[in-house]
Amino acid sequence: MNKTFKIYAVILAIILAIIALLEVNKTEVTDWRKNFNTSKKSPFGFYVFNQEAKFLFKDKLKKISENPYDYYESNSRKSHNIFVLETELDIESWKKIMHEVSKGSDAMVIFQYIPKNISDSIGFYTSNFSYSESNVLKLTDKKFSNSFIKIDKFPGGRGFTYVKPEIEILGKIVSEEADDQAGFIKAKYGKGHFYVHSEPLFLTNYYLLKKGNNHYAQDVFSYLPDRETLWFTDKKSEKSKFFLRFIFDNPALKYAWWLLLAGMLLFIFFNAKRKQRIVPEIDPLKNSSIDFVKSIGNLYMQEGDFHEMMAKKAQYFLHKVRLDLLIDTQNIDDDFAEKLQLKTGRVQEKINEAIVLIKKAQDPYASVMKEDLVRMNALLDEILK
């Protein structure tokens, strides 16, 4: 294990420790957003209603994930119930619902914002009439005179500010800061009816789990005939079938999953960066100059021309003195010997002996022995060492 890998391992361990510490000390925060999602267990989700809906509709409920336009284009149905709960629908889908209602179906629409041209066609207008911190939803039908629910957490405050005279008001919204307003109506449309409720909060988890509130929801849906009901759900509200759903539904597991992926990416990145394919070993270029010098030397030795070899050695030595020590070698005299001694720091006697041998090598008529060559070579190498 190299040093770099150890450093990354320590950094990853520190990050894991910090995340674990944050998770342990994390305070659970309640999500009060009005998500109106059938898979959410937050206060304003429809998870509880989604689980209990089949009992409320006596097992005659069918969930449709297609939009109404696509569904009715490919399916023909006899009279039935249509249920729409805070689902985004396009105009053509609304028109399909209106067409089915006109043929004898009944539609329960629980929606805060309905397109104006659709509400105009049915015969009502909606708007915000109250910004009170709490409202009471109350049914006006005599048989449900005691059916009500208090909305004390972020009420929509939206009601029917105008309804046609022939429309029946089934429920109202009682507010502390404004006049009572219609909140649940029944409108005849062709051979069928629209039941429209302007406050979907009464079906959210927060209110359904309160004791007694489920009776209001049961009374609202009791207006629908006892027959098949098609619930057009938003596709995004359907429970995900993705195999990682369990991990993503748990925050701690979700963080661990993303951390695992990040760690794997980092490992792959740094591991790929550190490794490379095997480079074939190439023999370095051979320095043949040394062999050449040895060959020349052997040639001189075989010829026994010690004088020529001494001359070459002396010539090379004087060249190095000029180049490296910057000493003039024109005259090999006492001045030259003194400068050479000062710059090399060698013993004067050896320098003098070397100069004698250099002059001997430069004299073409001098008699040179092998011992002279060996001695001069040793002295010159020692001086320039």
C-alpha positions as CSV (number, residue, x, y, z in Angstrom):
1,M,0.0,0.0,0.0
2,N,1.7,3.2,-1.2
3,K,1.6,6.5,0.7
4,T,-0.9,8.2,-1.7
5,F,-3.5,5.4,-1.2
6,K,-3.1,5.7,2.6
7,I,-3.8,9.5,2.3
8,Y,-7.0,8.9,0.3
9,A,-8.1,6.2,2.7
10,V,-7.7,8.6,5.7
11,I,-9.6,11.3,3.9
12,L,-12.5,9.0,3.1
13,A,-12.6,7.7,6.7
14,I,-12.8,11.3,7.9
15,I,-15.6,12.1,5.5
16,L,-17.5,9.0,6.7
17,A,-17.0,9.9,10.3
18,I,-18.3,13.5,9.7
19,I,-21.4,12.2,7.8
20,A,-22.1,9.7,10.6
21,L,-21.8,12.4,13.2
22,L,-24.2,14.6,11.3
23,E,-26.7,11.8,10.9
24,V,-26.6,11.0,14.6
25,N,-27.1,14.6,15.6
26,K,-29.6,15.4,12.8
27,T,-32.9,16.8,13.9
28,E,-35.9,15.4,12.0
29,V,-37.6,18.3,10.2
30,T,-41.3,17.9,9.2
31,D,-42.0,18.7,5.6
32,W,-45.1,20.9,5.6
33,R,-45.1,21.5,1.9
34,K,-48.4,20.8,0.1
35,N,-47.0,18.1,-2.2
36,F,-50.4,16.2,-2.6
37,N,-48.5,13.1,-3.5
38,T,-50.0,9.7,-3.0
39,S,-46.7,8.1,-2.1
40,K,-45.6,10.8,0.5
41,K,-46.0,10.2,4.2
42,S,-45.4,13.9,5.0
43,P,-48.4,15.8,6.6
44,F,-49.7,17.0,3.3
45,G,-49.3,13.9,1.3
46,F,-52.1,11.4,0.3
47,Y,-50.4,8.2,1.5
48,V,-53.1,7.3,4.1
49,F,-55.9,8.0,1.7
50,N,-54.2,6.1,-1.1
51,Q,-54.0,3.0,1.3
52,E,-57.6,3.3,2.4
53,A,-59.3,4.3,-0.9
54,K,-60.1,0.7,-1.9
55,F,-62.2,0.2,1.3
56,L,-63.9,3.6,0.9
57,F,-65.0,2.7,-2.7
58,K,-65.9,-0.9,-1.7
59,D,-63.2,-2.5,-3.9
60,K,-64.7,-0.9,-7.0
61,L,-61.8,1.6,-7.4
62,K,-59.5,1.4,-10.4
63,K,-56.4,3.6,-10.6
64,I,-55.5,4.9,-14.1
65,S,-52.0,6.3,-14.6
66,E,-52.8,7.5,-18.2
67,N,-54.3,10.9,-18.7
68,P,-58.1,10.9,-19.3
69,Y,-57.7,11.9,-23.0
70,D,-55.4,8.9,-23.8
71,Y,-57.5,6.5,-21.7
72,Y,-60.9,7.3,-23.2
73,E,-59.5,7.4,-26.7
74,S,-58.6,3.7,-26.4
75,N,-61.3,2.6,-23.9
76,S,-65.1,2.7,-24.1
77,R,-66.9,2.6,-20.8
78,K,-70.5,2.5,-19.7
79,S,-71.6,5.1,-17.0
80,H,-69.1,5.1,-14.1
81,N,-67.6,7.4,-11.5
82,I,-64.6,9.6,-12.3
83,F,-62.3,10.7,-9.5
84,V,-59.7,13.5,-9.9
85,L,-57.6,14.5,-6.9
86,E,-55.1,17.4,-7.4
87,T,-53.7,16.0,-10.6
88,E,-52.3,18.0,-13.4
89,L,-54.6,17.6,-16.5
90,D,-54.4,19.2,-19.9
91,I,-57.5,20.9,-21.4
92,E,-58.2,18.0,-23.7
93,S,-58.3,15.6,-20.8
94,W,-60.8,17.9,-19.0
95,K,-62.9,18.0,-22.1
96,K,-62.9,14.2,-22.2
97,I,-64.1,14.1,-18.6
98,M,-66.9,16.5,-19.4
99,H,-67.9,14.4,-22.3
100,E,-68.1,11.3,-20.2
101,V,-70.1,13.1,-17.5
102,S,-72.5,14.4,-20.2
103,K,-73.2,10.8,-21.2
104,G,-74.2,9.8,-17.6
105,S,-71.1,9.4,-15.5
106,D,-70.4,11.3,-12.3
107,A,-67.2,13.1,-11.5
108,M,-65.7,13.9,-8.1
109,V,-63.2,16.6,-8.5
110,I,-61.2,17.7,-5.5
111,F,-59.0,20.4,-6.8
112,Q,-57.7,23.9,-5.7
113,Y,-57.2,25.3,-9.2
114,I,-59.4,24.3,-12.1
115,P,-58.9,25.9,-15.5
116,K,-61.2,28.9,-15.9
117,N,-62.7,27.8,-19.2
118,I,-63.6,24.4,-17.6
119,S,-65.2,26.0,-14.5
120,D,-67.1,28.4,-16.6
121,S,-68.5,25.6,-18.7
122,I,-69.7,23.8,-15.5
123,G,-71.0,27.0,-13.9
124,F,-68.8,28.3,-11.1
125,Y,-65.9,30.5,-10.3
126,T,-63.3,29.9,-7.6
127,S,-60.9,32.4,-5.8
128,N,-59.2,33.0,-2.6
129,F,-61.6,34.6,-0.2
130,S,-59.9,34.1,3.2
131,Y,-56.4,34.1,4.6
132,S,-57.4,33.0,8.0
133,E,-55.2,30.6,10.0
134,S,-58.0,28.1,10.3
135,N,-61.2,27.3,8.5
136,V,-64.0,24.8,9.1
137,L,-65.3,22.6,6.3
138,K,-69.0,21.8,6.9
139,L,-71.6,19.8,4.9
140,T,-74.9,21.6,4.5
141,D,-77.0,18.6,3.7
142,K,-79.4,18.0,6.6
143,K,-78.5,14.3,6.8
144,F,-74.9,15.3,7.4
145,S,-75.6,18.3,9.6
146,N,-72.9,17.2,12.1
147,S,-70.3,16.4,9.5
148,F,-67.4,18.9,9.6
149,I,-63.6,19.1,9.8
150,K,-61.4,21.9,11.1
151,I,-58.5,22.9,8.8
152,D,-56.0,24.5,11.3
153,K,-52.8,24.1,9.3
154,F,-52.3,26.2,6.2
155,P,-55.8,26.2,4.8
156,G,-56.2,27.1,1.2
157,G,-58.9,29.6,1.9
158,R,-60.2,29.0,-1.6
159,G,-64.0,28.7,-2.3
160,F,-66.7,29.2,-4.9
161,T,-67.3,32.9,-5.2
162,Y,-70.0,32.4,-7.8
163,V,-72.2,29.4,-8.7
164,K,-75.1,29.3,-11.1
165,P,-78.5,29.2,-9.4
166,E,-79.2,25.6,-10.5
167,I,-76.0,24.4,-8.8
168,E,-76.6,22.7,-5.4
169,I,-74.3,23.7,-2.5
170,L,-73.4,20.6,-0.5
171,G,-70.8,22.1,1.8
172,K,-69.4,25.5,2.9
173,I,-66.2,26.9,4.3
174,V,-66.6,28.8,7.6
175,S,-63.9,31.3,8.2
176,E,-63.3,33.6,11.2
177,E,-62.2,36.5,9.0
178,A,-64.7,36.3,6.1
179,D,-68.3,35.4,5.3
180,D,-69.1,31.7,4.8
181,Q,-68.3,30.5,1.3
182,A,-69.4,27.5,-0.7
183,G,-66.7,24.8,-0.7
184,F,-68.5,21.7,-2.1
185,I,-71.0,21.8,-4.9
186,K,-73.0,19.5,-7.1
187,A,-73.5,20.6,-10.7
188,K,-75.7,18.8,-13.2
189,Y,-73.9,18.4,-16.6
190,G,-75.8,16.6,-19.3
191,K,-76.9,13.3,-18.0
192,G,-74.4,13.2,-15.2
193,H,-73.1,15.4,-12.3
194,F,-69.9,17.1,-11.2
195,Y,-69.1,17.1,-7.5
196,V,-66.4,19.7,-6.9
197,H,-64.6,20.3,-3.6
198,S,-62.2,23.3,-3.4
199,E,-60.1,22.1,-0.4
200,P,-58.1,18.9,-0.8
201,L,-56.4,19.2,2.6
202,F,-59.1,17.1,4.3
203,L,-57.7,14.0,2.5
204,T,-54.1,14.6,3.5
205,N,-52.3,12.4,6.1
206,Y,-52.3,15.1,8.7
207,Y,-56.1,15.4,8.8
208,L,-57.2,11.8,8.1
209,L,-55.1,10.6,11.0
210,K,-56.9,12.9,13.4
211,K,-59.7,11.1,15.3
212,G,-63.1,11.5,13.7
213,N,-62.0,13.4,10.6
214,N,-62.5,10.3,8.4
215,H,-66.3,10.6,8.7
216,Y,-66.2,13.9,6.8
217,A,-64.3,12.2,3.9
218,Q,-66.8,9.3,3.9
219,D,-69.8,11.6,3.8
220,V,-68.2,13.6,0.9
221,F,-67.7,10.4,-1.2
222,S,-71.1,9.0,-0.3
223,Y,-72.7,11.3,-3.0
224,L,-71.1,9.1,-5.7
225,P,-73.3,6.2,-6.9
226,D,-72.2,2.7,-5.9
227,R,-70.4,1.6,-9.1
228,E,-67.0,1.4,-10.7
229,T,-64.8,4.5,-10.0
230,L,-61.8,5.4,-12.2
231,W,-59.2,7.4,-10.3
232,F,-56.9,9.3,-12.6
233,T,-53.7,9.5,-10.7
234,D,-50.7,11.6,-11.6
235,K,-47.9,9.3,-13.0
236,K,-45.3,11.0,-10.7
237,S,-47.5,10.1,-7.7
238,E,-47.4,6.4,-8.4
239,K,-45.1,4.4,-6.2
240,S,-41.8,4.0,-7.9
241,K,-40.9,0.4,-9.0
242,F,-37.3,1.2,-9.4
243,F,-35.2,-1.4,-7.7
244,L,-33.3,1.2,-5.6
245,R,-36.6,2.7,-4.3
246,F,-36.0,1.3,-0.8
247,I,-32.6,2.9,-0.6
248,F,-33.9,6.3,-1.9
249,D,-36.8,6.2,0.5
250,N,-34.4,6.1,3.4
251,P,-32.2,9.3,3.8
252,A,-29.4,7.5,5.5
253,L,-29.2,4.7,2.9
254,K,-29.5,7.3,0.1
255,Y,-26.5,9.3,1.5
256,A,-24.6,6.1,1.9
257,W,-25.4,5.1,-1.7
258,W,-24.2,8.4,-3.2
259,L,-21.1,8.3,-1.0
260,L,-20.3,4.7,-2.3
261,L,-20.7,5.8,-5.9
262,A,-18.5,8.9,-5.3
263,G,-15.8,6.7,-3.6
264,M,-15.9,4.3,-6.5
265,L,-15.5,7.1,-9.0
266,L,-12.6,8.6,-7.1
267,F,-10.9,5.2,-6.8
268,I,-11.3,4.5,-10.5
269,F,-10.1,8.0,-11.4
270,F,-6.9,7.9,-9.3
271,N,-6.2,4.2,-10.0
272,A,-6.4,4.8,-13.7
273,K,-4.3,7.9,-13.4
274,R,-1.5,6.0,-11.5
275,K,-1.5,3.0,-13.8
276,Q,-0.3,2.7,-17.4
277,R,0.3,-0.1,-19.8
278,I,3.6,-1.8,-19.7
279,V,6.3,0.0,-21.6
280,P,8.7,-2.4,-23.3
281,E,12.3,-2.2,-22.0
282,I,14.6,-0.6,-24.6
283,D,18.3,-1.1,-24.3
284,P,20.2,2.2,-24.0
285,L,22.4,3.3,-26.8
286,K,25.9,1.9,-26.4
287,N,28.7,4.4,-25.9
288,S,31.2,3.2,-28.5
289,S,33.6,6.0,-28.0
290,I,35.2,4.2,-25.0
291,D,35.7,1.1,-27.1
292,F,37.2,3.2,-29.8
293,V,39.7,4.7,-27.4
294,K,40.6,1.3,-26.1
295,S,41.1,0.1,-29.6
296,I,43.4,3.0,-30.5
297,G,45.3,2.5,-27.2
298,N,45.8,-1.2,-27.9
299,L,47.0,-0.3,-31.4
300,Y,49.7,2.1,-30.0
301,M,50.7,-0.5,-27.4
302,Q,51.1,-3.2,-30.0
303,E,53.2,-0.9,-32.1
304,G,55.3,0.1,-29.1
305,D,55.2,3.8,-30.0
306,F,55.3,5.1,-26.5
307,H,56.6,8.5,-27.6
308,E,53.4,9.2,-29.7
309,M,51.2,8.1,-26.9
310,M,53.0,10.5,-24.5
311,A,52.6,13.3,-27.0
312,K,48.8,12.7,-27.3
313,K,48.4,12.5,-23.5
314,A,50.4,15.8,-23.1
315,Q,48.3,17.4,-25.8
316,Y,45.1,16.4,-24.2
317,F,46.3,17.6,-20.7
318,L,47.3,21.0,-22.0
319,H,43.9,21.4,-23.7
320,K,42.1,20.6,-20.5
321,V,44.3,23.2,-18.6
322,R,43.4,25.9,-21.1
323,L,39.7,25.0,-21.1
324,D,39.0,24.3,-17.5
325,L,41.8,26.3,-15.6
326,L,42.1,29.1,-18.1
327,I,45.9,29.0,-18.0
328,D,48.0,29.9,-21.1
329,T,50.0,26.9,-22.2
330,Q,52.0,28.7,-24.9
331,N,55.1,28.6,-22.7
332,I,55.7,25.6,-20.3
333,D,57.9,27.4,-17.8
334,D,58.1,28.3,-14.1
335,D,55.3,30.8,-14.4
336,F,53.1,28.1,-15.9
337,A,54.1,25.7,-13.1
338,E,53.3,28.3,-10.4
339,K,49.8,29.0,-11.9
340,L,49.1,25.3,-12.2
341,Q,50.0,24.7,-8.6
342,L,47.9,27.6,-7.4
343,K,44.8,26.5,-9.3
344,T,45.1,22.7,-8.6
345,G,46.6,22.8,-5.1
346,R,48.9,19.9,-6.0
347,V,52.4,19.4,-4.7
348,Q,54.9,21.5,-6.6
349,E,57.4,18.7,-6.9
350,K,54.8,16.5,-8.8
351,I,53.9,19.4,-11.0
352,N,57.6,20.0,-11.9
353,E,58.0,16.3,-12.6
354,A,55.0,16.3,-14.9
355,I,56.3,19.4,-16.8
356,V,59.6,17.6,-17.4
357,L,57.7,14.6,-18.8
358,I,55.5,16.9,-21.0
359,K,58.5,18.6,-22.5
360,K,60.1,15.2,-23.1
361,A,56.9,14.1,-24.9
362,Q,56.9,17.2,-27.1
363,D,60.6,16.7,-28.1
364,P,60.5,14.5,-31.3
365,Y,64.1,13.4,-30.7
366,A,63.7,12.4,-27.1
367,S,64.1,8.7,-26.1
368,V,60.9,7.6,-24.3
369,M,60.4,4.4,-22.3
370,K,57.2,2.6,-21.3
371,E,57.9,3.6,-17.7
372,D,57.9,7.3,-18.8
373,L,54.4,6.9,-20.3
374,V,53.0,5.2,-17.3
375,R,54.5,7.8,-14.9
376,M,53.3,10.8,-16.9
377,N,49.8,9.3,-17.2
378,A,49.5,8.9,-13.5
379,L,50.9,12.4,-12.7
380,L,48.6,14.2,-15.2
381,D,45.5,12.3,-14.0
382,E,46.3,13.2,-10.4
383,I,46.8,16.9,-11.2
384,L,43.5,17.3,-12.9
385,K,41.5,14.9,-10.6
